[in-house]
Amino acid sequence: MFNLSDDERVSKNQETLAAYEAIALEYAQSTEGSSTTAHHATMQHFVDSLSPGDTVLELGSGPGWDADFVESFGTRVRRTDATAAFREFQVARGKHIEPLDAVNDAYVDPIWPAYDAVMALYVLQHIEREDNDTVLRKVAEALRPGGRLLVTVREGSGDLWEGTSGNRYHVTRWEPSAFEARVEAAALEPVWTDHFVDEEGPWLALIARKPLS
């Protein structure tokens, strides 16, 4: 199997982050209040597994619309994003959000020692295939026993670039069975899946559970 060098991975990640720095406001405006039926059903299924007071880590919070929805059910969401423009957008609307690189940064600290759930929506497709294993392992380590992960990834084979020439971003596509195998290898148990299609193509939504022991 061909593996990218560290420099190549960093270059792809930097170009993707730069694209989102440039389009963050446009993305936020275009997605506000535009949840699809499939996305809303996925989010509802996720919050139905939570209880008021639960703590949720959100990787790649973006404009924060999903965190708003989850918090409306009485949970505490730690909003994080590697894109400064998204963080600035959320701060401007009165939200607290922290910088966090999903591949390289720690998920837990003295303030947030563990989580009842983690959500990573429309973000892991921008992470290199081999780095997804790192993210899933860190999620499993950060979850309390019985905790849940909600994740969405693009379905398909191979990688591609999308966006305009000046603002393009890298996309890693997954065969559903291959991604589920990666989830299981991280010691998480898939408990629910759904498939849907939007203007970008087919998606896999998955909820996995950390075993109680």
Kinemage of the C-alpha trace (Angstrom):
@kinemage 1
@onewidth
@group {chain A} dominant
@subgroup {mainchain}
@vectorlist {calphas} color= white
{ca met a 1} P 0.000 0.000 0.000
{ca phe a 2} L 1.307 3.463 -0.923
{ca asn a 3} L 1.593 5.820 2.046
{ca leu a 4} L 2.113 9.556 1.809
{ca ser a 5} L 5.160 11.083 3.436
{ca asp a 6} L 4.655 13.348 6.441
{ca asp a 7} L 5.426 16.387 4.282
{ca glu a 8} L 2.821 15.387 1.696
{ca arg a 9} L 0.149 14.902 4.366
{ca val a 10} L 0.942 18.240 5.964
{ca ser a 11} L 0.790 19.950 2.562
{ca lys a 12} L -2.656 18.492 1.810
{ca asn a 13} L -3.950 19.403 5.255
{ca gln a 14} L -2.620 22.949 4.968
{ca glu a 15} L -4.219 23.472 1.557
{ca thr a 16} L -7.547 22.153 2.844
{ca leu a 17} L -7.432 24.389 5.930
{ca ala a 18} L -6.531 27.386 3.762
{ca ala a 19} L -9.574 26.713 1.587
{ca tyr a 20} L -11.887 26.692 4.587
{ca glu a 21} L -10.281 29.851 5.972
{ca ala a 22} L -11.291 31.516 2.705
{ca ile a 23} L -14.830 30.150 2.405
{ca ala a 24} L -15.856 29.871 6.081
{ca leu a 25} L -18.319 32.782 6.083
{ca glu a 26} L -19.904 31.699 2.799
{ca tyr a 27} L -20.154 28.120 4.119
{ca ala a 28} L -21.728 29.278 7.380
{ca gln a 29} L -24.321 31.403 5.608
{ca ser a 30} L -25.196 28.705 3.084
{ca thr a 31} L -25.695 26.012 5.746
{ca glu a 32} L -27.627 27.985 8.362
{ca gly a 33} L -31.103 26.544 8.704
{ca ser a 34} L -30.613 24.261 5.698
{ca ser a 35} L -30.429 20.880 7.422
{ca thr a 36} L -31.536 18.075 5.133
{ca thr a 37} L -34.129 15.545 6.240
{ca ala a 38} L -31.433 12.845 6.375
{ca his a 39} L -29.073 15.006 8.421
{ca his a 40} L -31.814 15.992 10.858
{ca ala a 41} L -32.795 12.346 11.303
{ca thr a 42} L -29.150 11.450 11.976
{ca met a 43} L -28.809 14.209 14.571
{ca gln a 44} L -32.070 13.227 16.247
{ca his a 45} L -30.973 9.602 16.470
{ca phe a 46} L -27.741 10.762 18.084
{ca val a 47} L -29.320 13.042 20.698
{ca asp a 48} L -31.837 10.339 21.575
{ca ser a 49} L -28.854 8.336 22.895
{ca leu a 50} L -27.730 11.205 25.153
{ca ser a 51} L -28.948 12.501 28.510
{ca pro a 52} L -29.099 16.064 29.863
{ca gly a 53} L -25.748 16.988 31.350
{ca asp a 54} L -23.750 14.683 29.090
{ca thr a 55} L -20.506 16.077 27.685
{ca val a 56} L -19.867 16.009 23.939
{ca leu a 57} L -16.635 16.766 22.083
{ca glu a 58} L -17.224 18.156 18.608
{ca leu a 59} L -14.345 17.826 16.142
{ca gly a 60} L -14.584 20.297 13.277
{ca ser a 61} L -17.427 22.363 14.693
{ca gly a 62} L -17.485 24.723 11.702
{ca pro a 63} L -20.181 27.391 12.103
{ca gly a 64} L -21.609 25.483 15.071
{ca trp a 65} L -25.119 24.711 13.865
{ca asp a 66} L -24.925 21.057 14.946
{ca ala a 67} L -23.548 21.997 18.362
{ca asp a 68} L -26.475 24.394 18.790
{ca phe a 69} L -28.908 21.566 18.094
{ca val a 70} L -27.232 19.118 20.454
{ca glu a 71} L -26.973 21.703 23.246
{ca ser a 72} L -30.696 22.415 22.961
{ca phe a 73} L -31.240 19.009 24.598
{ca gly a 74} L -29.294 19.959 27.723
{ca thr a 75} L -25.851 18.585 26.867
{ca arg a 76} L -22.502 20.378 27.176
{ca val a 77} L -20.646 20.584 23.860
{ca arg a 78} L -16.934 21.351 23.658
{ca arg a 79} L -16.747 23.073 20.285
{ca thr a 80} L -13.390 22.777 18.502
{ca asp a 81} L -12.076 23.573 15.036
{ca ala a 82} L -8.681 23.938 13.387
{ca thr a 83} L -9.985 26.747 11.143
{ca ala a 84} L -9.537 30.200 12.683
{ca ala a 85} L -12.260 31.746 10.504
{ca phe a 86} L -14.857 29.295 11.844
{ca arg a 87} L -13.740 29.997 15.405
{ca glu a 88} L -14.046 33.742 14.812
{ca phe a 89} L -17.521 33.254 13.353
{ca gln a 90} L -18.708 31.344 16.417
{ca val a 91} L -17.137 33.805 18.863
{ca ala a 92} L -18.930 36.628 17.042
{ca arg a 93} L -22.242 34.944 17.801
{ca gly a 94} L -21.374 34.449 21.458
{ca lys a 95} L -20.094 30.865 21.464
{ca his a 96} L -16.963 29.486 23.113
{ca ile a 97} L -14.814 27.422 20.761
{ca glu a 98} L -11.248 26.152 21.016
{ca pro a 99} L -8.551 25.445 18.422
{ca leu a 100} L -7.935 21.729 18.047
{ca asp a 101} L -6.151 19.706 15.384
{ca ala a 102} L -7.950 16.359 15.309
{ca val a 103} L -4.830 14.451 14.250
{ca asn a 104} L -2.120 16.078 16.359
{ca asp a 105} L -3.734 17.553 19.477
{ca ala a 106} L -4.911 15.887 22.687
{ca tyr a 107} L -8.657 15.447 23.176
{ca val a 108} L -8.647 15.339 26.975
{ca asp a 109} L -7.238 17.643 29.639
{ca pro a 110} L -7.939 18.448 33.307
{ca ile a 111} L -11.075 20.419 32.366
{ca trp a 112} L -12.353 17.779 29.948
{ca pro a 113} L -10.992 14.425 31.246
{ca ala a 114} L -13.493 12.281 29.281
{ca tyr a 115} L -16.649 12.555 27.195
{ca asp a 116} L -20.005 10.860 26.962
{ca ala a 117} L -19.975 11.360 23.202
{ca val a 118} L -17.894 12.660 20.305
{ca met a 119} L -19.244 13.953 17.019
{ca ala a 120} L -17.225 14.476 13.850
{ca leu a 121} L -19.565 15.585 11.096
{ca tyr a 122} L -18.349 16.281 7.538
{ca val a 123} L -14.754 16.526 8.750
{ca leu a 124} L -12.996 13.136 8.610
{ca gln a 125} L -13.235 13.097 4.817
{ca his a 126} L -10.613 15.853 4.856
{ca ile a 127} L -8.164 13.723 6.861
{ca glu a 128} L -5.752 11.324 5.193
{ca arg a 129} L -6.787 7.687 5.227
{ca glu a 130} L -4.013 6.531 7.573
{ca asp a 131} L -4.613 9.486 9.910
{ca asn a 132} L -8.232 8.419 10.386
{ca asp a 133} L -6.912 5.516 12.460
{ca thr a 134} L -5.213 8.018 14.771
{ca val a 135} L -8.418 10.023 15.161
{ca leu a 136} L -10.568 6.964 15.863
{ca arg a 137} L -8.089 5.660 18.431
{ca lys a 138} L -8.018 9.029 20.197
{ca val a 139} L -11.819 9.138 20.186
{ca ala a 140} L -11.977 5.702 21.806
{ca glu a 141} L -9.482 6.752 24.474
{ca ala a 142} L -11.413 9.960 25.199
{ca leu a 143} L -14.840 8.320 25.555
{ca arg a 144} L -16.224 7.018 28.824
{ca pro a 145} L -17.321 3.350 28.736
{ca gly a 146} L -20.630 3.217 26.915
{ca gly a 147} L -19.909 6.534 25.179
{ca arg a 148} L -20.914 7.168 21.566
{ca leu a 149} L -19.214 8.441 18.432
{ca leu a 150} L -21.242 10.034 15.642
{ca val a 151} L -19.322 10.384 12.388
{ca thr a 152} L -20.038 11.027 8.722
{ca val a 153} L -17.694 10.167 5.852
{ca arg a 154} L -17.957 10.339 2.070
{ca glu a 155} L -18.719 7.020 0.423
{ca gly a 156} L -16.775 5.806 -2.582
{ca ser a 157} L -13.323 4.672 -3.691
{ca gly a 158} L -10.120 6.669 -3.758
{ca asp a 159} L -9.295 10.277 -2.962
{ca leu a 160} L -10.027 13.488 -4.853
{ca trp a 161} L -9.830 17.257 -4.712
{ca glu a 162} L -12.932 19.463 -4.740
{ca gly a 163} L -13.574 23.188 -4.767
{ca thr a 164} L -12.229 25.912 -7.001
{ca ser a 165} L -8.626 26.123 -8.134
{ca gly a 166} L -7.794 28.753 -5.523
{ca asn a 167} L -9.755 27.150 -2.702
{ca arg a 168} L -9.659 23.400 -3.145
{ca tyr a 169} L -9.881 20.797 -0.404
{ca his a 170} L -8.860 17.167 -0.181
{ca val a 171} L -11.502 14.441 0.156
{ca thr a 172} L -10.908 10.881 1.339
{ca arg a 173} L -13.723 8.531 0.297
{ca trp a 174} L -14.506 5.277 2.079
{ca glu a 175} L -16.180 2.021 1.204
{ca pro a 176} L -18.621 1.568 4.141
{ca ser a 177} L -17.290 -1.855 5.109
{ca ala a 178} L -13.709 -0.575 5.101
{ca phe a 179} L -14.553 2.371 7.346
{ca glu a 180} L -16.539 0.180 9.738
{ca ala a 181} L -13.505 -2.124 9.956
{ca arg a 182} L -11.350 0.873 10.960
{ca val a 183} L -13.899 1.802 13.618
{ca glu a 184} L -13.863 -1.717 15.013
{ca ala a 185} L -10.041 -1.787 14.970
{ca ala a 186} L -10.149 1.262 17.266
{ca ala a 187} L -12.131 -0.819 19.808
{ca leu a 188} L -15.459 0.841 19.002
{ca glu a 189} L -18.619 -1.076 18.128
{ca pro a 190} L -20.778 0.219 15.256
{ca val a 191} L -24.397 0.235 16.458
{ca trp a 192} L -26.208 2.270 13.788
{ca thr a 193} L -25.581 3.301 10.184
{ca asp a 194} L -27.403 5.262 7.532
{ca his a 195} L -26.684 6.204 3.936
{ca phe a 196} L -27.771 9.399 2.219
{ca val a 197} L -26.960 11.491 -0.824
{ca asp a 198} L -26.586 15.258 -1.167
{ca glu a 199} L -25.150 17.579 -3.805
{ca glu a 200} L -21.625 16.346 -2.982
{ca gly a 201} L -22.505 12.670 -3.403
{ca pro a 202} L -23.157 9.655 -1.151
{ca trp a 203} L -22.413 9.692 2.584
{ca leu a 204} L -22.167 7.173 5.391
{ca ala a 205} L -23.432 8.207 8.830
{ca leu a 206} L -22.338 5.929 11.664
{ca ile a 207} L -22.788 5.750 15.429
{ca ala a 208} L -20.348 3.572 17.344
{ca arg a 209} L -20.263 2.690 21.022
{ca lys a 210} L -17.334 2.178 23.349
{ca pro a 211} L -17.819 -1.143 25.203
{ca leu a 212} L -18.584 -1.005 28.898
{ca ser a 213} L -15.591 -3.174 29.676
